[in-house]
Structures are given as structure tokens and as C-alpha cells.
Amino acid sequence: MTSALVWLRRDLRLYDQAALHRALKQHPQVWVCFIFDTSILNPLLSKGQGFDRRVDFIWQTIQDLDKTLRAVGSGIIARHGDPTELIPTLAKQLGVQAVFTNHDYEPSAILRDEAIAQKLERDGIQFQHFKDQVIFEKTEVLTNSETVFSVFTPYKNAWLKKLNPSDLEPFICDSHPSLRGRYAPIPKA
């Protein structure tokens, strides 16, 4: 039986979630994880702040998502540390064939994802990432000469011309009968 790991990042939801939808469609067993990234958190802590509302919001959201997943026999695997180490290690421990996540467009995130993809590839694990927080990627709406637009109105017109109703349909992650029972139970520590 094939399995996958879905790595949640900025996209803390179980509804209309591109990576989760695709993992559930392709694999009969799916785990969900979130990494509290120390490269992001440590600078916040070094400022001497004992409490950060953003981190608290993430923690509360993770707890809510975990509760939802536990209701279907699963849960969120939450870890604290460096994702470039934790994601490949967790994927290997779980024996998954693929790690699914959504695009993160920050320059440091792109480098992080490249490092993770290389480590996973060495272990024979696919790294699949998907468009989720935008309707079109920056290279999907171009001028006739295949360059990015420099004026908004022509860009908007090209964007609207390219838009199909299917681009606005949500990704089903829980209500479709074929997806029920695919969330994997949390492994014992």
C-alpha cells in the first residue's frame, strides 16, 4: 500500500487544500504534519519576546486541525526544528513514497524546499508541490512575447481571459466518498 506525507505550512486548513487533495487522491494512506521551523521562530525568541500572537495563532490552529483529524482516526504530526532535517527523517520513518506540500514563494523557502527535495530524492521519495494560494503562477499569464506584464490593465485582461470556472472550484479533501478512510493514524512515538 502506498502512502504520503502532507506538510502543512502557511496553508493551515483541511478544506480546499491542493496538496492534501492530491495526496488523498493518489495514496490510500496519508499522514499530515506541521513543523515549527526554528529558523523562523528563533529570531522571534531572540528579540526577548516571551509571547508572539502569530505563533499562538498557529498553535491554536494546529490544535483545531488535530482535533478534526483525530475525529477520523488520524491527527497532525507536529515537530519543532529544522524542516530540512525533520521532513526527510519523518518521511523515511513513515515509509512514504511522496511528500506533498504547497508552493512557498519566499526566497529562503525556495532554497529550503530545494534542499529537502534533494534529500528526499536520495532516499527515493518524491517531493511534490502544488499551486494553492494563487490562481495563476507568475509564469502562467504572460504577454504575447512570453514576458511578464509591466502594465496592470493588460495583465488583468489577459488574466480574466485565461480564467476558467474550474480554476475557482475548491479541492475536496474530506467529503468525497473515495477519500474517506485515507488519513493514517498517528505513529507511536
WOZI-V206350 format. One record per backbone hydrogen bond with DSSP energy under -0.5 kcal/mol. CO is the residue of the C=O (numbers start at 1). NH is the residue of the N-H. E is the energy in kcal/mol with one decimal. If there is no record, write none. Layout:
CO/NH/E
CO/NH/E
This chain:
2/29/-0.8
3/97/-2.6
3/98/-0.8
4/31/-2.6
5/7/-0.6
5/100/-3.1
6/8/-0.7
6/33/-3.0
8/35/-0.6
10/12/-1.1
11/13/-2.3
16/18/-0.6
17/21/-2.9
18/22/-2.3
19/23/-2.4
20/24/-2.6
21/25/-1.9
22/26/-1.9
23/27/-2.2
29/4/-2.0
30/184/-3.6
31/6/-3.0
32/77/-2.8
33/8/-2.9
34/36/-0.5
34/79/-2.1
35/37/-1.3
36/81/-2.1
37/40/-1.2
37/41/-2.6
38/42/-2.4
40/44/-0.8
41/45/-2.2
42/46/-2.3
43/47/-0.6
44/47/-0.7
44/49/-0.9
45/48/-1.8
52/56/-2.4
53/57/-2.6
54/58/-2.2
55/59/-2.7
56/60/-2.7
57/61/-2.4
58/62/-2.8
59/63/-2.2
60/64/-2.1
61/65/-2.7
62/66/-2.6
63/67/-2.2
64/68/-2.1
65/69/-2.5
66/70/-2.7
67/71/-1.4
69/72/-1.4
69/74/-2.6
70/73/-1.7
75/32/-0.6
76/78/-0.9
77/34/-2.2
79/36/-3.6
81/38/-1.8
81/83/-0.6
82/85/-1.7
82/86/-2.9
83/87/-2.0
83/88/-0.5
85/89/-1.7
86/90/-3.0
87/91/-2.7
88/92/-2.1
89/93/-2.6
90/94/-2.5
91/95/-1.0
91/96/-1.8
97/126/-2.5
98/5/-2.2
99/128/-3.1
100/7/-2.9
101/130/-1.5
106/110/-2.4
107/111/-1.9
108/112/-2.2
109/113/-2.9
110/114/-2.0
111/115/-2.1
112/116/-2.4
113/117/-2.8
114/118/-2.0
115/119/-1.9
116/120/-2.8
117/121/-2.5
118/122/-1.9
119/123/-1.1
120/123/-0.6
120/125/-2.9
121/124/-1.6
126/99/-2.6
126/128/-0.5
128/101/-2.1
130/103/-3.2
137/140/-1.9
137/141/-0.6
140/142/-0.5
143/146/-2.0
147/143/-3.2
151/155/-1.4
152/156/-3.2
153/157/-2.5
154/158/-2.4
155/159/-2.9
156/160/-2.8
157/161/-2.0
158/162/-1.9
159/163/-1.4
164/167/-1.7
165/168/-1.6
166/169/-0.9
170/172/-0.6
171/16/-1.4
171/17/-0.5
176/179/-2.2
176/180/-0.7
177/180/-0.8
179/182/-1.4
182/30/-2.7
